[in-house]
């Protein structure tokens, strides 16, 4: 059994440190920016793609070798260098200051690992092998991508909207009936078939039938 506790973390407007300026760092920065993080890069050099992000003020770059004081108030740290001694120092500094650290391709130095992620709107499925095989995690995610299409994004958008309506206008008992009915598979099947209007009609009819 893995020792890692799975958790979804809000990183919007939170400071996150990336040590390294290569392709691995680029992938981390791109993902973190998608979740609204405040990304700071420490590296003597960065690749052109990262430089472009810095120029656009999407993230901050400090052009220097890593030093312990660079961890500052970081919520998370990613060490993405190819230098073992730097990765080891970053990991030591992070642990000494109780900051969660991920050292790419070195689970023994990590206090957290990054899963392979599938997103469909509000649906997020994270797959992890606890560092045993990132390739297997990616393969499982790809299988799930074929199972959960864009209809899940539409489905959850509808459920979020109508859940608010149900909370406002239906009693607890009827709200439970309503939510059970619209998640019994019929609405989702219509969405899979591209019949969006029919899916909405099923929800609306169910809602009207339960109004006091």
C-alpha positions in Angstrom: 0.0 0.0 0.0 1.2 3.5 -0.9 2.3 5.9 1.9 1.0 8.8 -0.1 -2.3 10.4 1.0 -4.3 11.4 -2.1 -5.5 15.0 -1.9 -6.8 17.8 -4.2 -5.1 21.1 -3.3 -6.2 24.6 -4.1 -3.0 26.4 -5.5 -4.7 29.5 -7.0 -2.6 32.5 -6.1 -0.2 30.4 -4.1 3.6 30.7 -4.4 5.2 27.7 -6.0 9.0 27.3 -6.7 10.4 25.6 -9.7 14.1 24.8 -9.6 15.4 24.2 -13.1 14.7 25.7 -16.5 14.4 22.9 -19.0 11.7 20.9 -20.7 10.6 19.2 -17.5 10.3 22.5 -15.7 8.3 23.8 -18.7 5.7 21.0 -18.3 5.4 21.7 -14.6 5.0 25.5 -15.1 2.3 25.0 -17.8 0.3 22.8 -15.6 0.7 25.0 -12.5 -0.4 28.1 -14.4 -3.5 26.3 -15.5 -4.5 26.1 -11.9 -3.7 29.7 -11.1 -0.5 29.3 -9.2 2.1 32.0 -8.7 5.2 30.4 -10.2 8.8 31.4 -9.5 11.6 29.8 -11.4 15.2 29.6 -10.1 17.8 28.6 -12.7 20.9 30.1 -14.3 19.3 29.5 -17.7 15.8 28.8 -19.1 14.6 27.4 -22.4 13.0 29.8 -24.9 9.5 28.6 -24.1 9.9 29.6 -20.5 11.5 32.9 -21.4 8.4 33.6 -23.5 6.2 33.0 -20.4 8.4 35.3 -18.3 8.2 38.0 -21.0 4.5 37.8 -20.8 4.6 38.0 -17.0 3.0 34.7 -16.6 5.7 33.6 -14.2 8.8 35.0 -12.5 12.4 34.0 -13.3 15.4 34.5 -11.0 18.5 33.9 -13.1 20.9 32.3 -10.6 22.0 29.0 -9.1 19.7 27.7 -6.4 20.3 28.7 -2.8 18.5 27.7 0.4 16.9 31.1 0.8 15.1 30.7 -2.5 12.5 28.5 -0.9 11.1 31.5 1.0 7.3 31.1 1.5 6.7 28.5 -1.2 3.7 26.3 -0.7 5.2 23.6 -2.9 8.6 23.1 -4.5 9.5 21.2 -7.7 13.1 20.4 -8.4 13.6 19.6 -12.1 17.3 19.8 -12.6 19.6 17.1 -14.0 22.1 17.7 -11.2 21.8 15.2 -8.4 23.6 17.4 -5.9 21.2 20.3 -6.5 18.1 18.1 -6.3 19.4 16.6 -3.0 20.0 20.0 -1.5 16.5 21.3 -2.6 14.9 18.2 -1.0 16.9 18.7 2.2 16.0 22.4 2.5 12.3 21.7 1.8 12.0 19.0 4.4 14.0 21.1 6.9 11.4 23.8 6.5 8.3 21.6 6.3 7.6 22.5 2.7 6.3 19.8 0.4 8.8 18.8 -2.3 8.7 16.9 -5.6 12.0 15.8 -7.2 11.3 14.7 -10.7 12.0 11.0 -11.3 13.3 10.5 -7.8 10.5 9.3 -5.5 12.8 8.7 -2.6 13.4 12.5 -2.3 9.7 13.4 -2.7 7.3 14.2 0.0 4.6 14.3 -2.6 4.2 12.9 -6.1 2.2 14.2 -9.1 -0.4 11.8 -10.6 -1.4 11.5 -14.2 -4.5 13.7 -14.5 -7.6 13.5 -16.6 -9.9 16.5 -16.6 -13.4 16.9 -18.1 -14.7 20.2 -16.8 -15.3 19.8 -13.1 -14.4 16.1 -13.3 -10.8 15.4 -12.3 -9.4 11.8 -12.2 -5.9 11.4 -10.8 -4.0 8.1 -11.4 -0.9 7.3 -9.4 1.3 4.2 -9.0 3.2 5.9 -6.0 6.2 6.4 -8.3 6.5 2.7 -9.2 5.7 3.3 -12.9 4.6 6.7 -14.3 4.2 5.0 -17.7 1.5 2.7 -16.3 -0.2 5.6 -14.6 -0.3 7.4 -18.0 -1.6 4.3 -19.8 -4.5 4.0 -17.3 -5.3 7.7 -17.7 -5.4 7.2 -21.5 -7.8 4.3 -21.1 -10.0 6.5 -18.9 -9.9 9.3 -21.6 -11.6 6.9 -24.0 -14.3 6.1 -21.4 -15.0 9.7 -20.2 -15.6 12.1 -23.1 -16.6 15.7 -23.2 -20.2 14.7 -22.3 -19.0 14.5 -18.7 -18.2 18.2 -18.8 -21.7 19.0 -20.0 -23.2 16.6 -17.6 -21.6 18.1 -14.6 -22.4 21.7 -15.7 -26.1 20.7 -15.8 -25.9 18.9 -12.5 -24.3 21.9 -10.8 -27.0 24.2 -12.2 -29.9 22.1 -11.3 -28.5 21.1 -7.9 -28.7 24.8 -7.0 -32.3 25.0 -8.2 -33.2 21.9 -6.2 -31.7 23.3 -3.0 -33.7 26.5 -3.4 -37.1 25.1 -4.4 -37.4 21.5 -3.2 -37.7 19.9 0.2 -34.8 17.6 1.3 -36.8 14.5 0.5 -37.8 15.7 -3.0 -34.3 17.0 -3.6 -32.9 13.6 -3.0 -35.5 12.1 -5.3 -34.6 14.6 -8.0 -30.9 14.2 -7.8 -31.2 10.4 -7.8 -33.4 10.5 -10.9 -31.2 12.8 -13.0 -28.1 10.8 -12.2 -29.6 7.4 -13.0 -28.0 7.3 -16.5 -30.7 8.6 -18.7 -29.5 12.2 -18.9 -25.9 11.1 -19.4 -26.9 8.7 -22.2 -28.6 11.5 -24.1 -25.5 13.6 -23.8 -23.4 10.8 -25.1 -25.7 10.6 -28.1 -25.4 14.4 -28.7 -29.1 15.0 -27.7 -28.5 17.9 -25.4 -32.0 19.3 -25.6 -33.4 15.9 -24.7 -31.1 15.7 -21.7 -32.3 19.1 -20.5 -35.9 18.1 -21.1 -35.6 15.1 -18.9 -34.2 17.2 -16.0 -36.8 20.0 -16.4 -39.7 17.5 -16.5 -38.4 15.8 -13.4 -38.0 19.1 -11.6 -41.5 20.3 -12.5 -43.0 17.0 -11.3 -41.6 17.5 -7.8 -42.4 21.2 -7.3 -44.9 21.8 -4.4 
